[in-house]
Amino acid sequence: MIIVTLENLIETFTGLPETTIFLLDLDDFSKYNSVYSYENGNYILNKSVEIISQIPTLINCLKFGGDEFLFTCLGNFETSKNFIFSMLQSFESELKVTVSIGGVQNINKIKNSQHLIELLKTNVLLAKSNGKNQICIS
């Protein structure tokens, strides 16, 4: 078994060209599980990985928490913007769920993993407070 910590993840990108880290949260997923069953919920989680994996600039993707995914893309947000928006549409059309995404560019300014998660979660909350199914990048 390989265990990847956030500290290891941040160290991985030190010295690389610009990288953007995203936290994707499935909107209202606990409600989805209650209404449609945990089997269907697991299907959504597995299919989520497939959809995220279609991003051409994707470096890696990790499940983070029950209904969140942490993924990184090479380049700044502008580099991946069209792929990310296409991914939002795929979630809605293929899975009938929406997602809110928080992102952080320029990870060289990140102090530690706790700082990174705080920034990502703040951006996810901003995306949700603006109506869900959106992206907030800092």
C-alpha positions in Angstrom: 0.0 0.0 0.0 1.3 3.5 -0.9 0.2 6.3 1.4 0.6 9.8 0.1 0.4 12.7 2.5 -0.4 16.2 1.6 3.1 17.2 2.6 4.5 14.7 0.1 2.1 16.0 -2.5 3.3 19.5 -2.0 7.0 18.5 -2.1 6.3 16.6 -5.4 5.6 19.9 -7.1 8.6 21.9 -5.8 10.6 22.9 -8.8 8.0 21.9 -11.4 6.5 24.3 -13.8 3.4 26.0 -12.6 0.8 23.6 -11.2 -2.8 24.2 -10.0 -4.4 22.1 -7.3 -8.2 21.6 -7.2 -10.6 20.3 -4.6 -13.8 19.0 -6.1 -16.8 18.4 -3.9 -19.9 16.6 -5.0 -22.8 18.9 -4.2 -25.5 17.5 -1.9 -23.9 14.0 -2.0 -25.1 12.8 1.4 -28.7 13.6 0.3 -28.0 11.7 -3.0 -26.9 8.7 -0.9 -30.0 8.8 1.2 -32.4 9.1 -1.7 -30.7 6.8 -4.3 -28.8 4.3 -2.1 -25.2 3.8 -1.2 -24.7 1.5 -4.2 -25.6 4.3 -6.5 -23.4 6.7 -4.4 -20.4 4.4 -4.9 -21.1 4.3 -8.6 -21.0 8.1 -8.7 -17.7 8.1 -6.8 -16.1 5.6 -9.2 -17.4 7.4 -12.2 -16.2 10.7 -10.8 -12.6 9.4 -11.0 -13.2 8.4 -14.6 -14.5 11.9 -15.5 -11.6 13.7 -13.7 -9.1 11.4 -15.4 -10.2 12.7 -18.8 -8.5 16.1 -18.1 -5.4 16.1 -20.5 -3.4 18.3 -18.1 -4.1 16.1 -15.1 -1.1 15.0 -13.0 -2.9 13.0 -10.3 -6.2 12.5 -8.5 -6.8 11.4 -4.9 -10.0 10.8 -3.1 -10.1 13.2 -0.2 -12.8 12.6 2.4 -16.1 11.0 1.6 -17.2 13.0 -1.4 -14.2 15.1 -2.3 -11.4 14.7 -4.8 -8.1 16.4 -4.7 -6.5 16.7 -8.1 -3.6 18.6 -9.7 -3.1 19.9 -13.2 0.0 21.1 -15.0 -0.1 24.8 -15.7 -2.2 27.6 -14.3 -6.0 27.7 -14.4 -6.1 29.2 -17.9 -4.3 26.1 -19.2 -6.9 23.8 -17.9 -10.0 26.1 -17.8 -11.8 24.6 -20.9 -11.2 21.0 -19.7 -12.5 21.9 -16.2 -15.6 23.5 -17.5 -16.2 20.5 -19.8 -15.8 18.3 -16.7 -18.5 20.3 -14.9 -20.8 19.6 -17.8 -20.0 15.9 -17.8 -20.9 15.5 -14.2 -24.2 17.2 -14.8 -25.1 15.4 -18.1 -23.7 11.9 -17.4 -24.2 11.6 -13.6 -27.0 14.1 -13.0 -25.0 15.6 -10.1 -23.3 19.0 -9.7 -19.9 19.7 -8.3 -18.3 22.7 -6.7 -14.5 23.2 -7.2 -12.0 25.2 -5.3 -8.6 25.7 -6.8 -5.2 27.2 -5.8 -2.6 28.4 -8.3 1.0 29.1 -7.6 1.5 26.5 -4.9 5.0 27.8 -4.3 3.3 30.3 -2.0 1.7 27.6 0.1 3.1 27.4 3.7 2.1 23.9 4.5 -0.6 21.3 3.9 -3.0 22.8 6.4 -2.7 26.2 4.7 -3.4 24.5 1.3 -6.5 22.7 2.6 -7.8 25.9 4.2 -7.5 27.8 0.9 -9.1 25.0 -1.1 -12.0 24.5 1.3 -12.6 28.3 1.4 -12.7 28.4 -2.4 -15.1 25.4 -2.5 -17.4 27.1 0.0 -17.3 30.3 -2.1 -18.3 28.2 -5.2 -21.2 26.7 -3.2 -22.4 30.0 -1.8 -22.5 31.4 -5.4 -25.0 28.7 -6.4 -23.0 25.5 -6.6 -21.8 23.8 -9.8 -19.1 26.5 -10.0 -15.3 27.0 -9.7 -13.5 29.4 -7.4 -9.8 29.9 -7.9 -7.2 31.9 -5.9 
